């Protein structure tokens, strides 16, 4: 059987077109294997919520991800399938997302009877922080961060909209801003009430000291800092949150299986191996004659 040059070109193009799909299937297989091993080691149900750019289709187009209704549907199903006496480990890597979906997940977590642990390898901002507040323990990488949960209306922080009302005479403020201010006031109160519900859920177990609850709510929900303000583990502990550092190595392995898209030039590069502090260098050659 002989192939023409045209046949060879078609075969090459076919292989190129299916390569991303094949690679994605291999990554999914490795994810399941790694996740299964992590569950067996911990004796828990592990759930991943990882949002980053990822090539997920035949064209390798990168898509940015956020907490969505689809996420809440899947996580709620995973929680329902988990026996009440089995701990849940939630691995978070997210910039946040839809408030409705976040609150659905958080309520399901606080209703779960066994221990809920949230692992944060890099960041869990906004809605991600709210999910962390629903846990019994937050385990962070020493360089990972949480973020404020103050509500945002469109592109503007609710607290900043209210500041306009405070600083300008009422007659100089347009109707749209007044309406936004009314919505902002309601949004902040709603978030405060929900965060309090999360923090007070396990008071008998002293997850969070009751005297710290008001201070946590004030710092995280009222817009004292910008919405992207990073809260490292030390600051989270100082607030009174149940934070510890020391992430299991298996979680870093899982993160490696959620790569950034490869169809663009990398901005960071390094040799993925530990360095010897005192490397053995080859001895210089004797150049004397």
C-alpha positions as CSV (number, residue, x, y, z in Angstrom):
1,X,0.0,0.0,0.0
2,X,1.5,3.3,-1.1
3,X,0.8,6.8,0.1
4,X,0.9,9.9,-2.0
5,X,2.4,13.1,-0.8
6,X,-1.2,14.4,-0.4
7,X,-2.1,11.4,1.8
8,X,0.8,12.0,4.0
9,X,-0.1,15.7,4.5
10,X,-3.7,14.7,5.4
11,X,-2.4,12.1,8.0
12,X,-0.1,14.7,9.5
13,X,-2.9,17.3,9.7
14,X,-5.1,14.7,11.3
15,X,-2.5,13.8,14.0
16,X,-2.0,17.5,14.7
17,X,-5.7,18.1,15.1
18,X,-6.3,15.2,17.6
19,X,-3.1,15.7,19.6
20,X,-4.6,18.3,22.0
21,X,-7.6,16.0,22.7
22,X,-5.3,13.0,23.3
23,X,-3.1,15.1,25.7
24,X,-6.2,16.3,27.6
25,X,-7.4,12.7,28.1
26,X,-4.0,11.7,29.5
27,X,-4.0,14.7,31.9
28,X,-7.5,13.7,33.1
29,X,-6.4,10.2,33.7
30,X,-3.4,11.3,35.7
31,X,-5.7,13.7,37.7
32,X,-8.0,10.9,38.7
33,X,-5.1,8.7,39.7
34,X,-3.5,11.4,41.8
35,X,-6.8,12.4,43.4
36,X,-7.6,8.8,44.2
37,X,-4.2,8.4,45.9
38,X,-4.8,11.6,47.9
39,X,-8.2,10.4,49.1
40,X,-6.9,7.1,50.2
41,X,-4.1,8.7,52.1
42,X,-6.4,11.2,53.9
43,X,-9.5,9.0,54.2
44,X,-11.6,11.8,52.8
45,X,-13.6,12.9,49.9
46,X,-11.4,15.3,47.9
47,X,-13.0,18.0,45.7
48,X,-11.1,20.3,43.4
49,X,-12.2,23.8,42.5
50,X,-9.4,25.0,40.3
51,X,-9.9,28.0,38.0
52,X,-7.1,29.0,35.7
53,X,-6.5,29.3,31.9
54,X,-6.5,25.9,30.4
55,X,-6.5,24.4,26.9
56,X,-9.7,22.3,26.8
57,X,-10.7,21.8,23.2
58,X,-9.4,20.7,19.9
59,X,-8.1,24.2,19.0
60,X,-6.3,24.6,22.3
61,X,-8.1,27.9,23.1
62,X,-7.4,29.2,26.6
63,X,-10.4,29.9,28.7
64,X,-10.5,31.8,32.0
65,X,-12.7,30.2,34.6
66,X,-14.7,31.5,37.6
67,X,-17.1,30.0,40.2
68,X,-20.3,29.4,38.3
69,X,-23.6,27.7,38.7
70,X,-22.2,24.7,36.9
71,X,-19.5,24.5,39.6
72,X,-22.0,24.6,42.4
73,X,-24.1,21.9,40.8
74,X,-21.1,19.6,40.5
75,X,-19.8,20.3,44.1
76,X,-23.2,20.0,45.7
77,X,-23.6,16.6,44.0
78,X,-20.2,15.5,45.3
79,X,-21.2,16.6,48.8
80,X,-24.5,14.7,48.5
81,X,-22.6,11.5,47.5
82,X,-20.3,11.8,50.5
83,X,-21.4,9.9,53.6
84,X,-22.0,12.3,56.6
85,X,-19.1,10.8,58.6
86,X,-16.5,11.1,55.8
87,X,-14.4,14.3,55.9
88,X,-14.3,16.6,52.9
89,X,-11.0,18.1,51.5
90,X,-11.7,21.1,49.2
91,X,-8.7,22.2,47.2
92,X,-9.2,25.8,46.1
93,X,-7.5,27.9,43.4
94,X,-9.9,30.6,42.3
95,X,-10.3,34.4,41.8
96,X,-13.9,34.1,43.0
97,X,-17.1,34.2,41.0
98,X,-20.9,34.3,41.1
99,X,-22.3,35.1,44.6
100,X,-25.3,32.7,44.3
101,X,-23.1,29.7,43.4
102,X,-20.6,30.6,46.1
103,X,-23.3,30.8,48.8
104,X,-24.8,27.5,47.7
105,X,-21.5,25.7,48.0
106,X,-20.7,27.3,51.4
107,X,-24.1,26.4,52.9
108,X,-23.6,22.8,51.8
109,X,-20.1,22.7,53.4
110,X,-21.3,24.0,56.8
111,X,-24.1,21.4,56.7
112,X,-21.7,18.5,56.2
113,X,-21.4,16.7,59.6
114,X,-17.7,15.6,59.3
115,X,-14.7,17.9,59.2
116,X,-14.3,20.1,56.2
117,X,-10.7,21.2,55.3
118,X,-9.9,23.8,52.6
119,X,-6.4,23.7,51.0
120,X,-5.1,26.8,49.3
121,X,-1.9,26.3,47.3
122,X,-1.8,29.8,45.7
123,X,-4.9,32.0,46.1
124,X,-8.6,31.9,47.0
125,X,-9.9,35.4,46.5
126,X,-13.4,36.8,47.0
127,X,-15.9,33.9,46.7
128,X,-12.9,31.5,47.3
129,X,-12.3,33.2,50.7
130,X,-16.0,32.8,51.5
131,X,-15.7,29.0,50.8
132,X,-12.7,28.9,53.1
133,X,-14.7,30.6,55.9
134,X,-17.2,27.7,55.6
135,X,-14.5,25.2,56.5
136,X,-13.3,23.9,59.9
137,X,-9.6,24.3,59.0
138,X,-7.8,26.4,56.3
139,X,-4.5,24.9,55.2
140,X,-2.4,27.4,53.2
141,X,0.9,27.4,51.4
142,X,3.1,29.9,53.3
143,X,3.0,32.2,50.3
144,X,-0.7,31.7,49.5
145,X,-3.3,34.4,50.0
146,X,-7.0,35.0,50.8
147,X,-8.9,38.1,49.9
148,X,-11.7,40.4,51.1
149,X,-15.3,39.4,50.4
150,X,-16.8,42.9,50.2
151,X,-19.5,43.0,47.5
152,X,-18.9,44.5,44.0
153,X,-21.6,46.1,41.9
154,X,-20.5,46.0,38.3
155,X,-17.0,47.3,38.2
156,X,-17.3,49.3,41.5
157,X,-17.0,48.3,45.1
158,X,-20.2,48.8,47.0
159,X,-18.3,50.6,49.8
160,X,-16.9,53.1,47.4
161,X,-20.4,53.9,46.0
162,X,-21.6,54.6,49.5
163,X,-18.6,56.9,50.0
164,X,-20.0,59.1,47.1
165,X,-23.2,59.5,49.0
166,X,-21.4,60.5,52.2
167,X,-19.1,63.0,50.5
168,X,-21.4,64.8,48.1
169,X,-24.6,66.8,48.7
170,X,-27.7,64.8,47.8
171,X,-28.7,67.4,45.2
172,X,-25.5,66.8,43.2
173,X,-25.9,63.1,42.9
174,X,-27.7,61.6,39.9
175,X,-30.5,59.0,40.3
176,X,-28.5,56.1,39.0
177,X,-25.8,56.6,41.7
178,X,-28.5,56.9,44.3
179,X,-30.0,53.6,43.1
180,X,-26.6,52.0,43.1
181,X,-26.0,53.3,46.7
182,X,-29.2,51.7,47.8
183,X,-28.2,48.4,46.3
184,X,-24.7,48.7,47.8
185,X,-26.1,49.2,51.3
186,X,-28.3,46.1,50.9
187,X,-25.4,44.0,49.4
188,X,-23.1,44.8,52.3
189,X,-25.7,43.9,54.9
190,X,-26.4,40.6,53.1
191,X,-22.7,39.7,52.9
192,X,-22.2,40.6,56.6
193,X,-25.2,38.4,57.6
194,X,-24.0,35.5,55.5
195,X,-20.4,35.7,56.7
196,X,-21.6,35.8,60.3
197,X,-23.7,32.7,59.6
198,X,-20.5,30.9,58.4
199,X,-18.3,32.0,61.3
200,X,-20.9,31.2,64.0
201,X,-21.7,27.8,62.6
202,X,-19.1,25.9,64.7
203,X,-18.9,28.0,67.9
204,X,-19.4,24.9,70.2
205,X,-16.2,23.5,68.6
206,X,-14.4,26.8,69.0
207,X,-13.4,26.9,65.3
208,X,-13.3,30.7,65.6
209,X,-13.4,32.5,69.0
210,X,-16.7,34.4,69.4
211,X,-14.9,37.6,70.3
212,X,-13.1,37.6,66.9
213,X,-16.2,37.3,64.7
214,X,-17.2,40.9,64.6
215,X,-13.6,42.0,63.8
216,X,-13.4,39.4,61.0
217,X,-16.7,40.6,59.5
218,X,-15.6,44.2,59.7
219,X,-12.2,43.6,58.1
220,X,-13.4,41.4,55.3
221,X,-16.8,42.8,54.2
222,X,-16.8,46.6,54.6
223,X,-14.3,47.6,51.9
224,X,-11.6,48.9,54.2
225,X,-9.1,47.7,51.6
226,X,-9.3,47.0,47.8
227,X,-11.1,43.9,46.6
228,X,-7.8,42.4,45.4
229,X,-6.0,43.0,48.7
230,X,-3.9,39.9,49.5
231,X,-4.3,38.4,52.9
232,X,-1.3,36.1,53.7
233,X,-1.5,33.3,56.3
234,X,0.0,35.5,59.1
235,X,-2.6,38.2,58.7
236,X,-5.4,35.6,58.5
237,X,-4.2,34.0,61.7
238,X,-4.1,37.4,63.4
239,X,-7.7,38.0,62.4
240,X,-8.6,34.8,64.2
241,X,-9.2,32.5,61.3
242,X,-8.4,28.8,61.7
243,X,-5.4,28.9,59.4
244,X,-2.4,26.6,59.4
245,X,0.5,26.4,56.9
246,X,2.1,23.3,55.5
247,X,0.4,22.0,52.4
248,X,0.7,18.3,51.5
249,X,3.1,17.7,48.6
250,X,0.4,15.8,46.7
251,X,-1.6,19.0,46.2
252,X,1.3,20.6,44.4
253,X,1.3,17.6,42.1
254,X,-2.3,18.1,41.4
255,X,-1.7,21.7,40.5
256,X,0.9,20.6,38.0
257,X,-1.9,18.7,36.2
258,X,-3.8,21.9,35.6
259,X,-1.3,23.7,33.4
260,X,-1.6,27.0,31.7
261,X,-2.1,26.8,27.9
262,X,1.0,25.9,26.0
263,X,0.2,27.9,22.8
264,X,2.0,31.0,24.0
265,X,5.5,31.9,25.1
266,X,6.1,31.2,28.8
267,X,6.9,34.2,30.9
268,X,8.5,32.0,33.6
269,X,11.0,29.2,33.2
270,X,13.2,27.2,35.5
271,X,14.8,23.8,35.9
272,X,12.2,21.7,37.8
273,X,14.5,20.0,40.3
274,X,16.0,20.9,43.6
275,X,19.5,22.4,43.6
276,X,22.4,21.1,45.6
277,X,23.7,23.8,47.9
278,X,27.3,22.8,47.2
279,X,27.4,21.5,43.6
280,X,30.5,19.5,42.5
281,X,32.1,21.4,39.7
282,X,34.5,19.7,37.3
283,X,38.2,20.4,38.2
284,X,39.9,22.8,35.8
285,X,42.2,21.2,33.3
286,X,45.9,21.6,33.8
287,X,47.1,23.9,31.0
288,X,50.8,23.9,32.0
289,X,53.2,22.4,29.6
